[in-house]
């Protein structure tokens, strides 16, 4: 009850006038709850129009894994007002491009077209928020498509199967352990009812974020959004977005995936890691540095220098961290051993380097280089209007706000070497880690 | 729709007369769907009265782990017709005992009393199928009790925590990976609404099995059951019992649990294993032999003889398999190393023995001894009226029928040595295994 009231109050405040505007980014909320973010960039007469839903694979009900992604495919079918495929055809006829993507935390649809076609895009996108018409034929046809997609991208790729099994081991309770594409045995049974249940529950203006970026004015976007998205009724009983959470991870896990198709074995390790939280982005910012310092730019990173150049144990060593996520995420280390180096020795070298790093701390010169690089990356990113739109959409569907996105560059620049070491000490807890080996069928025993 | 119709037809057939009777076991189905199994044993004027629900921890909704067990506790609170604790008090005053238990597949309530008190037991048990009255005080009080139960049985026992983390690693998708007691962070939030939702969904005469064993006649039991349980209305929309199933397990997993409280390290390995299926119990029967042959009776089993007596590597080596389970279960091997033997060496010895067993096959004399022992166990089990009742209740809540239970001793006796080897070859697939080490804080690295 409290939740619904708060929603109504928030809508009342946001109606019709910019709620936030910093530099060239503005945001509004329509009366029906649709959030709108406008990123101005007038260098070319082009606009990116994106609709993001706060609904991804991790919001699926148990047993219907893959339904979020399946529905993404189905949204290109017939609606009450348009024929199947008509949106994509109109976009192409207007010289634009369109696509869609599904992650654990969101599903998003976008078009890139000439700026004067924005109204048409909104008309067609708004239509499929509510008006999808699904036949059993659509289900049968498109289910074959996603099964084939799984066959090609996962089942025929030992590395993808390996990462899927790693992921399942990394999460004891949370749905991030289930693949976005879905488990095959569940995908085979996905039905029209399953698709409509997900659609009716999550596809609503008050569960979506509209991001428009490019050669547009905020007022024009607001007027168009009111015209096309405004008439959509909100879903009144939209519940909180609650997922099951992890219990304490108490035991170091190891996993060996053997497949005759593997030609290049490697070691992958993931640690449970915090994500960016709204109003509290400091630890995540420190982890971005940590990934860069340990495993960014091969030649100069801690792991790259030690394992690839000094010891020549690895042909590649890297680290990865995705800070934008609704719930706890993973920090990843990878070592691809040089020919004739055993995985065991490659892993031991990795462990040794991490230990030494925790003792020795960060080289001040490297830290300054990374800090400068991060700032430069941010400046360059401003040039890519699509990337800027994507940044707002992914953040706002992952529990962050426009303010968080705007505070992020400063949060990154505020990180100190000691912050990074503190985050590293908290992160490298073997009990929260999974170590995986990808090997050929007759490969090294763990 | 088909499901409901089939149910109605079955009820029509079963009303009022024994549907099945073999030896001293009879079974009926009341009009409201309650199944009744009667096991006659007139050696003592005692009766065991058990009510089993087809609802266990694996039937819980995501995020409310522990609710099945929590509800079991709450069933001893007030009902419309009796005070809190009254059932247990009446049982005790009549010189009997009572209790309840929850597993992944069932929740069961039982009393053992003088045979002439059966009607009274039924009156009180039938009352709490539908008439539970829960206050917020009950919730708060009893939630503290289950949290304390978890603290004592799990959190303060490194071996229990270890097995919990093993279990989470053993199942990639299926709820058997979630502990029956619940994850602490979810238990802390279990509410009255959660308990009532589980109660209203699963506690129904057509989702229960009444097992009465002891000094009773089937006709008397049927009459009493009709009197006391007959008036309970069935739940009309009781859905099928569907749980998410496992994807293919493709990667061998290893896990190391370190805890300063560990005084005796050991190696545990679990393999994904089939369970008894209705009408198809042969493979499970073979696995019962396999567990006995490999790790039964210490002195004469394959692992016991090799690891404890010949090589003196272990102080204990065993194997375990629980055949009764609704979905795929686990086959377990354990080696507790002798002092000064490293876990690595203990595990290597285990692997060597399994390999040798797969090559050498079963010693015919040992096979005959085990076969005889299994038959003897079955004969002795007939003496324990409580165990006989338990056997029917657990089987009927795990997808088996009265006929399956009665066919089981013959299925066991029909097993050949070649059946066992075939089951062993299918079972020992490292991709479907988790190997765990329990070690002290500064224990051996994996």
Interface residues (C-beta under 8 A of the other chain):
Chain A: X62 X63 X65 X161 X162 X165 X166 X168 X169 X172 X173 X177 X178 X183 X184 X185 X186 X242 X243 X244 X245 X247 X249 X250 X251 X252 X253 X254 X255 X256 X257 X258 X430 X431 X436 X446
Chain B: X62 X63 X65 X161 X162 X165 X166 X168 X169 X172 X173 X177 X178 X183 X184 X185 X186 X242 X243 X244 X245 X247 X249 X250 X251 X252 X253 X254 X255 X256 X257 X258 X430 X431 X436 X446
